[in-house]
Amino acid sequence: MNANRSTRQSEGKGTMSAKLLWAGIAAVMTIALMIVALPVCHAATTADGWRLAVGPRAWQFPRDHGAHPDYRTEWWYFTGNLADAAGGRYGYQLTFFRQGLGRAAADPGNPWSLRDVYLAHFALADIRKGSFWFAEQLSRSGPELAGARTGGLDVWCLQWSARMAGRTITLAARKDGRELSLELTPRKPPALHGLNGLSRKGEGTGQSSYYYSFTDLETRGTIRTGQTGAAVPVSGTSWFDQEFGSNQLAGDQIGWDWFGVHLSDGRDLMLYFLRKRDGSREAASSGTLVETTGRTRHLALAEIGVEVLSHWKSEKSGGRYPSRWRIRIPSAGIDLTLATSIPAQELDTGGSTGVVYYEGAVGGQGLSAGRPVTVEGYVEMTGYAGSLGGLF
């Protein structure tokens, strides 16, 4: 199939179907940015048959870039920091979610029979102009309206898509005069987080995901922000996360903070902190340091120091988010100061996941291995505006 597959369908029919779908399943659908905490068996499955992430995985790429339908939830997450020839700077996000509603469709031969739903978020930040825009989409799989192949990276939701051919990932999205058309090429191998890709989110059985990243993707293409007019050639660096599993968050976990940043010396750093109701951080929170060679090192919570230096309050949601941080990892000689590139980069996804969260470009400077570096990347923060509610 090609990038125009969804435009050959009736877009009006697809949109109406998505609206009807959401109205009918909102009470039971649990798609969001992390995996729902459901009752589990002591075996490696949930009570309703979904597989759990419970041990090291025998990874096979490029197959594992594709879908894992035995697990309830997974997502493909792209973020990037871009620049044009005139010095303009931009950030982007393109994310696809698959949520399983049942282990099998009631009528597998009928393309409208529901097993999975797909959601997608698309955001653009124009740093120089201080503007931020986002959109969201929701669809059942239907007859090629949305889906994800199992043999490699090929995921789409209506007219938005991410596909990999050889070593090149192609991203395409357009909405309301905004557009993204990028080619991403890995400069490092996939980085497995946690224990051989098993990323712990708590102490409960299966309270984990399988998680890896392409942390360093050379990026070229064009964007249209709505203020740029014509499509603008850009280049830069992107980050790709993929996670899948069936059971993560505990009842006392209220949100998380995630950082994915590139250091100018060639190192990349992923950190995540799960926040608890009592103000503490979940002990399973951790990070990964990716060296210039692609070699990874797991970082336990005790090795990571993060101090919040300032906040930003959203006028739309009332959420009060951290906006400037000092990050210290003494064992790696890292001491960084980061800040959001523009303040307002909040998404209110009431038409899909129903969660208000912050996904924004960040930049800064500091030391790495004792030497001066600059930093750019992305931060994600949830649980600061409203409640994650029944989704988790």
N, C-alpha and C positions, 0 to 999 in steps of 0.2 A: 504494500500500500504506500501511497505517497503522502506528502504533507498536505495535500488538498482533499484528503479522503473525507473529512467531515463536511466540507462545503458541497459535496455531491449529495449529502443527505438534505432533507428539508430542515434548515436551521430553525425555522419557526416551530416545526413539529418537535425538534429536539429540545428547544427551550421550554415549550409547554410541557413536554414529558418530564423534564427536570423539575419544573415547579410542582407538578402533580406528585412526582416521586417524593420530593422533600416534604410536602404536606402530609403524605401518608406514612413516612417512616421516621420523621423527626424524633418521635418519642423513643424509638429503639435504636436509631443509628448512633454510633459512638465514634465516628471518625474525628480526628483532631490531630494535634501535633505530637502526641505521645499516645501510648497504648493503654486501653481501659483496664482497670483492675476488676477482674471478674472472678467468681469462685472457681477454684481449680482442683483437679484431682492430684493425687500424689504421683501418678504416672506423668509422662511427658505430654499430656494433652489437657485442655480445659474440660470442664464438665460437659460441654457441648461439642467436643471433638476437635477443637483447633489445636495444632501442635504448639508446644511451648519452647522457648529458647532456654535450654537447661544445661548445655555443655558445649565444648569446643566443636567447631564446624569444619568439615572438609570442604573448603572453598574451591570453587571452580569458576574461573573467569575465562571468557565473557558471559558464561551462562548465568552466574549469580548477579549480573547487572539487571537481569530480567525479573519477572514476577515470581513470588513464592506463595502460591494460592493455598497451601496447607496452613498458612499463618493468617490470623484474622486481619491484621493491619500492616501496611507498609507504606513508605513514602520515598520519593525521589526528590531531593532538595538541591536546587542550584542557586548560588548567590555569587556575585562578582563585583569587582571594582574596575571601572573602565575610564578611559580618557580619549578625547578627540584631538585632532591636530592643532586646534586653536587653544588648547589648555583647559577645555571644559572637562569636568569630572562627573562621573555618574556611578550609581549603584543599581543593581537589579536583583530581583528574586523571581524564580519560576519554580513552583512546587507542585507535585502531583501526589495525590493520596489514593490508595485503594483500601476500601473497607469491606470486609466480608460480612454479609448478613446471615449467611447459612452455609453449611459445608457443601451443599449441592443445590442447584436450581430445581424448583418444583417440576419444571418441564425443560430438561437440557436441550431438547431440539428446537425450542422456541427462543429466538434471540432476545425477546422482550421479557422472558422469565428471569426473575431477579435473583442473583447470587451475590454480586459485588456492586458497589457504587463507587464512582470516581469523583474526586473534587480537585480543583486546581486554584492556586493563587499566583497572581502576576503583579509585580510592583516595580516601579521605576523611580529613582531619586535623581534629580538634577542638582548637584551639590552647589555649583556656582550660583544658580538662581534660587536655591533654597526651596525647591518644590518637590512634592512627593505625591504619588498617585498609585492606586492599586485597584485590582478587579478580582473577581472570584467567579468560578463556574462549578456546576454540579451536573452530573449525568449518570444514568444507568448505562451499562455497556450497550444494550440494544444492538441494532445492526450496524456495527462499526462506529457508533457515536463516541465511545470511550473504551479504553482497554489497556492492557499491558501484556506483552508477549512473555513467554517463559524462557526462551532460548538466549536472550540477550536484551540489551536496553532498547525498548521500543514501547513507549508509553504515550498516551494522548488522551485529552479530554476536550471534545468538540474540536475547535480549530487550533488548540495549543498542543505542542508535541515536543518530545525529547527522544532522539534516536541515535544509535551508535552504529557506524559502519567502519570496520577496520579499527583504527585508533582515534577516529574523529567522532565527537558527539555534536549533533546539530540540534539547536534549540530554535523553536519558532512559536511566536505568540503575537496576536494583534487584537486590540480592543479600543474602541472609542478614539481612534486617531493615534493611539500609542502602538508601538511595534518593536519586536525584538527578533533579530535574525543573527544568530551567532554560531561560530564553529569553535569547539573546545578540544584541545589536544593535551593529553596528560604528559607532564614532564617528570612524574614520579609514579611508581606503581601504587596500587591500592593500599591504603593504610588501614590495618585492622585495629579496632579499638578494644580496650579491655583485654580479656584473655582470649587470644586468637579469634577476635571478633565478637566474643560474648561480652556485652556491655551491661554490667550490673546496675540496676536502678533501686535495689533494696534487698532485703534478706529473705523475702518470701520465695516460695517455689515458683520458678518461671518468671520472677519479677526482673526480667532482663529483656534485651533485644539483641539481635545480630546486627552489627553496625560496622560499616567501613566507609572510607572517604577517598576520593581523588582530591587531595588538598592543594594541588598545584596544577591548574589547567591553563595553558596558554590560550588566550581568547582573542578572536578577531571577528568582525562583522559589522552590523549596522543597528542603530536604535533610532526610534522616533519617540520623543517624549511628550509631544503635544505643544511644546514651546519651541522646539527646534525646527518645526516646519518639515522640510525634507528629511529623509533618512540620513543620519550622520555616521560616517565610518568611525569605528572605535576599536581600541585594543586594550588589553589588560590581563587580569588574572581572575580565574573563577575557582569555586570550591563546590564539590558535589558530595552530598551525604546520601547514603541509602541505609534505611533501617527497616527491620521487619520482626514481628513477634506477635504474641497474643495476650500478654498480661504484664503490666508494669507498675502503675502508680498505686501506692498505698493510701489509706484513708487520711493519714496525717501529713501527706505531701500536698502542698498547695500551689506549686509552680516551679519553674526552673529558669536558670540563666545559662545561656550557651554562647561561647565565643569560638569563632573560626578565623584565625588571623595569619597573615603572611608577614614574615620578617625580611628585611632587605638583605640579610646575609644568606637567604635561601632556606632558613628554617620555617616550619609551619607549626602552629599550635592550636589544638582543640581543647577546650575546657567546658565542663558542664557541672552545674551545682543545682541539686534538687533542694528546694526550700521547704521546711516543715512548719507546722502551725505554731510551734513554740519559738520560732525565730532561728532555730539551728539549721545546719545543713546536713542532709542525709549522708551518712558515713560512706555509702557506696559511690558518692560523687567522685569524679576523677577527670583525667585528661590524657592527652597523647601529644608527645613532642615528636615531630617528623623532621629528621635531619636532612641536609642537602642531598644526601645519597638516597633518600627514601627510607632509611632505617628508622624504625619506630621505637619509642620508649614509653611505657605506661607510667603515668603520674598518679600516685595516690593522693587523696585529699590532703593528707598531712604535709605533702611536699609543696602545696600551692597556697600562696597568700594573695587574697584579693581584698582591697580596701575601696569602698565607694567614696568618691571625693565630691560628687555633686549629683543633683537630681533634676529632672524635668517633669512638669505636671501637664497632662493632656487636658485641654479645654473641652474636648469632645467626650471623653470617658471619665475624667476625673482621676485617672490612674497616675500615680507618682512613680516614675521609673528612674533607676540610676542612669546617669548620663556621662559620667567620667569615673575612671577607675585607675588604681595602681595595682599591677599584677607582678608578683615576685615569685620566682622559682629558683631559690639559691643553688640547688644542686645542678642547675643548667646555666647558671650565671645570667639569669633573665630578670630584668627589672624594667617594666614598661609602664608608661602612662598612656591610656587610651581615652578617647572621647567620641561621642556620636558626631558624624560629619555634618548633619543638620538635625535640629531637635525633633521635629514632628515626623516620625516614621512608624506610626502606629496603624495597624490594620484591624478594622472591626468587621469580622467575617460572619455577620448575622445571616447572610444568605447561604452559608455552607456549613462551616464547623460550628458557628455560633459562639466563637471565642474572640475576645479582644486581646491582641498581643502585639508586641513590638518586634519588628525585624528591620534592622537598619545598618547602614554602612558606618564603619568606625575607622579612625586613623589615630596615629600617635607616634611616639618615639621612645627611646630608652636604650638599654644595654642588652646584648645577647653574647654569652660567653665573654663578658667583660668589655665588649666593643660596642660603639654607638651604632644604632640601627633606627630605621623608620619602620612603621607598621601600618598595614591596612587590612581590612577584613570586614566581618559582619558579626553582629550580636543579635541573639534572640532572647526575649524575656516574656514569660507568661505568668499569670496569676497576680498581676499588679492592678488590673482593672476588672472589677466584678469577680465572679466566681467561675471556676472551671466546671462547677455544677455536676450534673449527671453524666456528662461526657466522660468523666474519669472515675 
